[in-house]
Amino acid sequence: MINHKNSSILGLSLIALLALSGCNSSDTTNNPDTFVGNPHEVQDDVIAAQRAVLASSIVGKDVGAQSPRDIDSSRGSNTKATITAPASTAMYLCDIHFHKSAEHKGGQFTTYAGNGDGHGYGGGYKYSGTLTEAELATYAIADEHNPLYSGDTIETHYVYSSNPSAELGNGLGTCLSGWTEETQPLLRVETQVYVLVNDEHALDFEALNHVSKVSGRNQAEHIPSNTGTAIQYEGSTTGPSYNEKVSPLQVSWSVRPNIAKVNIETVENWFHHNDFDEHHGHAVRNLVINLDLLSQIK
């Protein structure tokens, strides 16, 4: 997936990348509580300005395709040579984290959550279906920046590396353990969008994220298998730090188009007991719409 002949930009950006960890909405159909961590929704021109800076930053440069994207559209004109990562079963699970609201758009998550605060909190996309009053019964997980409520949508990233030295841990650092420009690992992200519901009979987030050792490789074997055929495309790492610059690391993505419902209480339990030092929902990167920064989905 990563072009080994064009690695200088990756080396220069690695330190900044490793420093990374990884909604305010006017539509309250699926979220009866208001977002308390971000009372200020930025105007459209703020997001437009960020996209303009991103576009200007790539002029004259050979950059790879970016993420997140609209998975319902196959359009893209970025042709930078990449190597597609193998199936996740042939790779090593190294990180699990999630973003509050889906970073990708498409399938069953097409409702815009809003512009957010301009820094990734409050943006993204939400489940476009409806939930019952019982599923929406108030349950809150407190967090200074990104509290979670019944009805919220989350996008979970199961990050795999081709690096045999990759171990379970927090962030991309563990996936790139022992990384050099000559031995750049390939990365794949298996992606599942979940909706948090107040229902003890819904899926258990801890069970979904259980890690097993299979043929010597850490694997997340319980990602739902009934949420549609995953959309496969070539992109990048995400996160709001790349709203105005490209991500240097390339990723093979598998994004399932349908949601699955999880018991919100089990998400809170997972925060207390997980191998990835995860305690909150991450912020989202602006949807990438510049065709020069999107690969064509085949």
Buried (B, 14 or more C-beta within 10 A) or exposed (E): BBBEEBBEBBEEBBEEBBEBBBBBBEEEBBBEBEBEBBEEBBEEEBBEBBBEEBEEEBEEEEBBBBBBBBBEBEEBEBEBEBBEBBEBEEBBBBBBBBBBBBBBBBBBBBBBBBBBBBBBBBBBBBBBBEBEEEBBBEBBBEBEBBBBBBBBBBBBBBBBBBBEBBBBBBBBBBBBBEBEEEEBBBBBBBBBBBBBBBBEEBBBBBEBBEBEEEEEBBBBEBBBEEBBEBBBBBBBBBBBBBBBBBBBBBBBBBBBBBBBBBBBBBBBBBBEEBBBEBEBBBBBBBBBEBEBBBBBBE
